[in-house]
Amino acid sequence: MPEIWLRYGGTDVVLDIRFENLSSQVSSTFSAMPDEQAKAALDSVPVTDNMLVLALAPSRAVAKAVVSISEAARAKGYAAITVDVPAKAAGALRANLAAIAPADPQAAPSINRIDYQSLEERAKKFQSTVIVSQAGFDPLFGFSGAPTALVRTLYPEKMAEAFSARKEGNVPAPGEQGEPLKIATSAIEGVIIPAATSVELVANGAGIAGVHAGTVQEAFSRAVEQLKAVATVEADPVRSAIISAGSEAGTHATLAGALYSLWNAAHIVRGGGSAVLLAECREGVGGGALQAFVEGRLKQEQLATAQYTDGLEHLLYMQELRQKCELGLVSSLPHYYAGAKLGFATYAGAKDALEKLLARNGKGHKALVVSDADITLLRPRT
């Protein structure tokens, strides 16, 4: 019996599954570059005195990049850098920064939650700006990175426009570059920030696999090309899949954040099957449209015509995919919210989910296990 460990919030849980019930285990397979090579790439990022670092993702890789840039600035005798971060990423980034804090506590960078509307006005207060992000998959834009994070955080009108231009049928489209991504990149190309450098990372739980620096568009485009080459995995369509939200605690913090992982893998499940997401969600559903829905302020019949609010696409994707397969959830969310309100099949734990999948599909049933769906895009094998 293989013992498969899957991330669940800040800890790991074991999934005891028999060989005869395991279709395959899928995880990101791309290799991290040696630490010294990653550091050398980050050391090439230009630093100045009075510098703003805009950290747009909360991952360990982004935290390492922020620390590296901070250390490079201090080595040149510059004042401590200023680090801004979107509010929903602040907690996880702060935890990752603390985990890799330098020996001197005074050298550890502190972070500020973004509470402004104009990045251009904010950047004018600094001699230079470095934008740090991590490329990934996004069900609306196809790919995530600096352009999409900036649009989601600071440009609500462009975000609403991108949402309106989404793929027809309300089917998540991770890995597909369509009109929403064109809208996001075009919007950011018009943002003028003097002396700005963008650093787009390609990384997984093993470390940093790529460091791409340049303008926002240049860095993002190169990172996406690398991500497409290394993070797409073919698998046979299956009756059921057990999907871990990712290898880092931050991807499990809220349901809104964890659902990106579900959309990267749910399409591998055949009609009538089950896709079960493991995500602790210790910080709740994640606000926005999901919060409004579970509180009854947003109704099912309003979803198709509702004005865009953060996370509205997740509700539409759930509504659409539930017609094809059962969506399940292992989390700390109250079952009333996850089950009665959001319509997930809820389970007490990974063991309970596996037992019920076997009871539903028979003892000879084979399930696919995905270890880090946040950075792995599944493609049905042809």
C-alpha positions as CSV (number, residue, x, y, z in Angstrom):
1,M,0.0,0.0,0.0
2,P,1.7,3.3,-1.1
3,E,1.7,6.0,1.5
4,I,1.0,9.3,-0.2
5,W,1.5,12.5,1.8
6,L,-0.5,15.6,0.7
7,R,-0.3,19.1,1.9
8,Y,-3.3,20.3,4.0
9,G,-2.8,23.8,5.2
10,G,0.3,24.0,7.4
11,T,0.7,20.3,7.7
12,D,0.7,17.1,5.7
13,V,-1.9,14.3,5.7
14,V,-1.5,10.7,4.6
15,L,-3.6,9.1,2.0
16,D,-3.5,5.3,2.4
17,I,-4.5,4.0,-0.9
18,R,-4.0,0.5,-2.3
19,F,-2.0,0.1,-5.5
20,E,-5.0,-1.4,-7.2
21,N,-7.0,1.8,-6.4
22,L,-4.3,4.3,-7.6
23,S,-4.5,5.3,-11.3
24,S,-1.4,7.5,-10.9
25,Q,0.1,10.2,-8.7
26,V,0.8,13.4,-10.5
27,S,2.9,16.3,-9.4
28,S,5.1,19.0,-10.9
29,T,8.3,17.4,-12.1
30,F,10.4,20.4,-13.2
31,S,13.7,20.9,-11.5
32,A,14.7,23.9,-9.4
33,M,18.0,25.6,-10.3
34,P,20.8,25.5,-7.7
35,D,20.4,28.1,-5.0
36,E,23.6,29.9,-6.0
37,Q,22.3,30.2,-9.6
38,A,19.0,31.6,-8.5
39,K,20.7,34.0,-6.2
40,A,23.0,35.1,-9.0
41,A,20.0,35.8,-11.3
42,L,18.3,37.8,-8.5
43,D,21.5,39.7,-7.7
44,S,21.4,41.0,-11.3
45,V,18.2,42.9,-10.6
46,P,19.1,46.6,-10.3
47,V,18.7,48.1,-6.9
48,T,18.7,51.8,-5.8
49,D,18.3,53.8,-2.7
50,N,14.6,54.5,-1.7
51,M,13.3,51.5,-3.6
52,L,9.8,50.1,-3.7
53,V,9.3,46.3,-4.1
54,L,5.8,45.3,-5.1
55,A,5.4,41.6,-4.2
56,L,2.3,40.3,-6.0
57,A,2.4,36.6,-4.9
58,P,2.9,35.1,-1.4
59,S,5.0,32.1,-2.3
60,R,8.3,31.0,-0.8
61,A,9.9,31.8,-4.1
62,V,8.7,35.4,-4.0
63,A,9.7,35.7,-0.4
64,K,13.3,34.5,-1.3
65,A,13.4,37.1,-4.1
66,V,12.3,39.9,-1.8
67,V,14.9,38.9,0.8
68,S,17.6,38.7,-1.9
69,I,16.7,42.1,-3.3
70,S,16.7,43.5,0.2
71,E,20.1,42.1,1.0
72,A,21.5,43.4,-2.2
73,A,20.3,46.9,-1.4
74,R,21.7,46.8,2.2
75,A,25.0,45.5,0.8
76,K,25.3,48.8,-1.2
77,G,24.5,50.9,1.8
78,Y,21.0,51.8,0.7
79,A,18.1,52.3,3.1
80,A,15.8,49.4,3.8
81,I,13.4,48.7,0.9
82,T,9.7,49.3,1.1
83,V,7.6,46.2,0.3
84,D,4.0,46.5,-0.8
85,V,1.7,43.5,-1.1
86,P,-2.0,42.9,-2.0
87,A,-4.0,42.4,1.2
88,K,-5.1,38.9,0.5
89,A,-1.5,37.8,0.0
90,A,-0.1,39.6,3.1
91,G,-0.5,36.8,5.7
92,A,1.2,34.0,3.6
93,L,4.0,36.3,2.4
94,R,4.7,37.5,5.9
95,A,4.9,33.8,7.1
96,N,7.3,32.9,4.3
97,L,9.5,35.9,5.0
98,A,9.7,35.0,8.6
99,A,10.7,31.4,7.7
100,I,13.7,32.6,5.8
101,A,14.5,35.7,7.9
102,P,18.2,36.7,8.0
103,A,20.2,36.3,11.2
104,D,19.9,40.0,11.9
105,P,16.2,40.7,12.7
106,Q,16.8,44.3,11.8
107,A,17.6,43.2,8.2
108,A,14.2,41.5,7.7
109,P,12.0,43.4,5.3
110,S,8.6,44.4,6.6
111,I,5.5,44.6,4.4
112,N,2.7,47.0,3.8
113,R,-0.7,46.0,2.5
114,I,-1.7,47.9,-0.6
115,D,-4.3,50.5,0.4
116,Y,-4.0,52.9,-2.6
117,Q,-5.7,53.1,-6.0
118,S,-2.9,54.4,-8.2
119,L,0.3,52.5,-8.6
120,E,1.8,55.3,-10.7
121,E,1.3,57.9,-7.9
122,R,2.7,55.4,-5.3
123,A,5.8,54.8,-7.5
124,K,6.5,58.5,-7.8
125,K,7.6,58.5,-4.2
126,F,10.5,56.2,-4.9
127,Q,13.7,56.3,-6.9
128,S,12.9,52.9,-8.5
129,T,10.4,50.1,-8.4
130,V,10.8,46.3,-8.7
131,I,7.7,44.2,-9.3
132,V,8.1,40.6,-8.1
133,S,5.5,37.9,-9.1
134,Q,5.3,34.2,-9.9
135,A,3.9,32.8,-13.1
136,G,1.0,30.3,-12.7
137,F,-2.2,29.2,-14.2
138,D,-5.5,31.2,-14.1
139,P,-8.9,29.9,-15.1
140,L,-10.0,33.3,-16.4
141,F,-6.8,34.7,-17.9
142,G,-5.1,31.4,-18.8
143,F,-2.0,32.4,-17.0
144,S,-1.3,34.4,-13.9
145,G,1.6,36.7,-13.1
146,A,2.3,40.4,-12.7
147,P,-0.2,41.7,-15.4
148,T,-3.1,39.7,-14.1
149,A,-2.3,40.3,-10.4
150,L,-2.1,44.1,-11.0
151,V,-5.4,44.1,-12.8
152,R,-7.1,42.0,-10.1
153,T,-5.7,44.3,-7.4
154,L,-5.6,47.8,-8.8
155,Y,-7.7,48.1,-11.9
156,P,-11.3,47.0,-11.2
157,E,-12.7,48.4,-14.5
158,K,-10.2,46.4,-16.6
159,M,-10.9,43.4,-14.4
160,A,-14.6,43.7,-15.1
161,E,-13.8,44.1,-18.9
162,A,-11.6,40.9,-18.8
163,F,-14.4,39.0,-17.0
164,S,-16.9,40.0,-19.6
165,A,-14.6,38.8,-22.4
166,R,-14.2,35.3,-20.8
167,K,-14.5,32.0,-22.7
168,E,-18.1,31.1,-23.6
169,G,-19.8,28.5,-21.5
170,N,-18.4,29.5,-18.1
171,V,-15.8,26.7,-18.4
172,P,-12.4,27.4,-16.7
173,A,-9.6,27.8,-19.2
174,P,-6.3,27.5,-17.4
175,G,-3.3,27.5,-19.9
176,E,-5.3,29.2,-22.7
177,Q,-4.3,32.7,-23.8
178,G,-7.4,34.5,-24.9
179,E,-9.1,37.8,-24.9
180,P,-9.0,38.4,-21.0
181,L,-5.2,38.1,-21.0
182,K,-4.9,40.5,-23.9
183,I,-7.0,43.0,-22.0
184,A,-4.8,42.6,-18.8
185,T,-1.5,42.9,-20.7
186,S,-2.7,45.9,-22.7
187,A,-3.9,47.6,-19.5
188,I,-0.6,47.2,-17.8
189,E,1.4,48.3,-20.9
190,G,-0.2,51.7,-20.4
191,V,1.0,52.1,-16.8
192,I,4.1,54.3,-16.7
193,I,6.4,53.6,-13.8
194,P,9.9,55.2,-14.3
195,A,12.9,53.0,-13.5
196,A,10.7,49.9,-13.0
197,T,11.9,46.3,-13.3
198,S,9.6,43.3,-13.3
199,V,10.9,39.9,-12.0
200,E,8.7,36.9,-12.9
201,L,9.5,33.6,-11.3
202,V,8.8,30.1,-12.3
203,A,8.8,27.9,-9.2
204,N,7.3,24.9,-7.4
205,G,7.7,23.4,-3.9
206,A,11.3,22.4,-4.7
207,G,12.5,25.9,-5.4
208,I,13.0,28.4,-8.2
209,A,13.3,27.0,-11.7
210,G,13.4,30.3,-13.6
211,V,14.1,34.0,-13.0
212,H,12.9,36.4,-15.8
213,A,13.6,40.1,-15.5
214,G,12.7,43.0,-17.8
215,T,9.6,45.0,-18.4
216,V,6.3,43.6,-17.0
217,Q,5.4,42.2,-20.4
218,E,8.9,40.9,-21.3
219,A,9.3,39.1,-18.0
220,F,5.8,37.7,-18.0
221,S,6.0,36.4,-21.6
222,R,9.3,34.6,-21.0
223,A,8.0,33.1,-17.7
224,V,4.8,31.8,-19.4
225,E,6.8,30.2,-22.2
226,Q,8.9,28.3,-19.6
227,L,5.8,27.4,-17.5
228,K,4.0,25.9,-20.5
229,A,7.1,23.8,-21.3
230,V,7.6,22.4,-17.8
231,A,4.3,22.5,-15.9
232,T,1.9,20.7,-18.2
233,V,1.4,17.0,-17.4
234,E,-0.6,14.5,-19.5
235,A,-2.8,12.0,-17.6
236,D,-5.5,9.5,-18.6
237,P,-9.0,10.6,-17.9
238,V,-10.3,9.1,-14.7
239,R,-13.5,8.5,-12.8
240,S,-12.3,10.4,-9.8
241,A,-9.4,12.6,-8.7
242,I,-8.1,13.7,-5.2
243,I,-6.5,17.1,-5.6
244,S,-4.2,18.8,-3.1
245,A,-4.4,22.6,-3.4
246,G,-0.6,22.8,-3.4
247,S,2.6,22.2,-1.6
248,E,2.6,25.5,0.3
249,A,0.3,26.5,3.1
250,G,-0.6,29.8,1.4
251,T,-2.5,28.0,-1.4
252,H,-4.7,26.4,1.2
253,A,-5.6,29.6,3.2
254,T,-8.9,30.4,1.6
255,L,-11.3,28.6,-0.7
256,A,-11.1,31.3,-3.3
257,G,-7.3,30.8,-3.5
258,A,-7.5,27.0,-3.5
259,L,-10.1,26.8,-6.2
260,Y,-7.4,27.7,-8.8
261,S,-5.9,24.3,-8.2
262,L,-9.3,22.6,-8.7
263,W,-9.7,24.2,-12.1
264,N,-6.2,23.1,-13.1
265,A,-7.3,19.4,-12.7
266,A,-11.0,19.0,-12.7
267,H,-11.2,18.5,-16.5
268,I,-9.4,15.2,-16.2
269,V,-12.5,13.7,-14.5
270,R,-14.9,11.9,-16.8
271,G,-18.6,12.8,-16.8
272,G,-20.4,11.5,-13.8
273,G,-17.1,11.3,-11.8
274,S,-15.8,13.1,-8.7
275,A,-13.2,15.8,-8.2
276,V,-12.2,16.2,-4.6
277,L,-10.2,19.2,-3.4
278,L,-8.1,19.1,-0.2
279,A,-7.7,22.6,1.1
280,E,-7.8,23.6,4.8
281,C,-9.3,27.1,4.2
282,R,-8.5,28.2,7.7
283,E,-9.1,31.9,6.7
284,G,-12.6,31.1,5.3
285,V,-14.0,31.3,1.8
286,G,-11.9,34.4,0.9
287,G,-14.3,37.3,0.8
288,G,-15.7,38.8,-2.4
289,A,-18.4,37.0,-4.4
290,L,-18.0,33.7,-2.5
291,Q,-18.6,35.4,0.9
292,A,-21.6,37.2,-0.5
293,F,-23.0,33.9,-1.9
294,V,-22.7,32.0,1.4
295,E,-24.2,34.9,3.3
296,G,-27.2,35.0,0.9
297,R,-26.4,38.5,-0.5
298,L,-25.8,37.0,-3.9
299,K,-28.3,34.5,-5.3
300,Q,-27.8,31.6,-7.7
301,E,-30.2,33.2,-10.3
302,Q,-28.1,36.5,-10.2
303,L,-24.8,35.0,-11.1
304,A,-25.1,35.2,-14.9
305,T,-25.9,39.0,-14.8
306,A,-24.1,40.1,-11.6
307,Q,-21.7,43.0,-11.7
308,Y,-18.1,41.6,-11.3
309,T,-16.8,41.2,-7.8
310,D,-13.7,39.3,-6.8
311,G,-14.1,35.6,-7.3
312,L,-17.4,35.7,-9.2
313,E,-15.9,33.4,-11.9
314,H,-15.5,30.6,-9.3
315,L,-19.2,30.5,-8.7
316,L,-19.9,30.3,-12.4
317,Y,-17.3,27.5,-12.9
318,M,-18.8,25.5,-10.0
319,Q,-22.3,26.0,-11.4
320,E,-21.1,24.8,-14.9
321,L,-18.9,21.9,-13.8
322,R,-21.4,20.5,-11.3
323,Q,-23.5,19.5,-14.3
324,K,-20.7,17.2,-15.5
325,C,-19.2,15.8,-12.2
326,E,-19.5,15.9,-8.5
327,L,-17.3,18.5,-6.8
328,G,-16.0,17.4,-3.4
329,L,-14.2,19.3,-0.6
330,V,-12.1,18.3,2.4
331,S,-11.6,21.5,4.4
332,S,-12.2,23.2,7.8
333,L,-15.1,25.2,6.5
334,P,-18.4,24.6,8.2
335,H,-20.3,21.9,6.2
336,Y,-23.3,24.3,6.1
337,Y,-21.2,26.7,4.0
338,A,-19.3,24.2,1.9
339,G,-22.2,21.8,1.4
340,A,-25.6,23.4,1.8
341,K,-24.5,26.8,0.4
342,L,-21.8,26.1,-2.1
343,G,-23.0,22.6,-3.2
344,F,-19.8,20.7,-2.5
345,A,-19.9,17.0,-1.4
346,T,-18.1,17.4,2.0
347,Y,-15.8,14.9,3.6
348,A,-14.3,14.6,7.1
349,G,-10.8,14.0,5.8
350,A,-8.8,12.4,3.0
351,K,-9.5,8.9,4.3
352,D,-13.3,9.6,4.4
353,A,-13.2,10.9,0.9
354,L,-11.3,7.8,-0.4
355,E,-13.7,5.4,1.3
356,K,-16.7,7.1,-0.1
357,L,-15.3,7.2,-3.6
358,L,-14.6,3.5,-3.4
359,A,-18.1,2.9,-2.0
360,R,-19.6,4.9,-4.8
361,N,-17.5,3.4,-7.7
362,G,-16.6,-0.1,-6.5
363,K,-13.6,-1.8,-4.9
364,G,-11.8,-1.9,-8.2
365,H,-12.1,1.8,-8.7
366,K,-8.9,3.8,-9.5
367,A,-8.4,7.4,-8.4
368,L,-5.9,9.9,-9.7
369,V,-4.0,11.8,-7.0
370,V,-2.6,15.3,-7.7
371,S,0.0,16.5,-5.2
372,D,0.5,20.2,-6.2
373,A,-2.3,21.2,-8.6
374,D,-1.5,24.9,-8.0
375,I,1.5,24.6,-10.3
376,T,0.5,21.6,-12.4
377,L,-1.9,21.8,-15.4
378,L,-3.3,18.4,-16.4
379,R,-4.0,17.6,-20.0
380,P,-6.0,14.5,-21.0
381,R,-3.7,12.0,-22.7
382,T,-4.5,11.6,-26.4
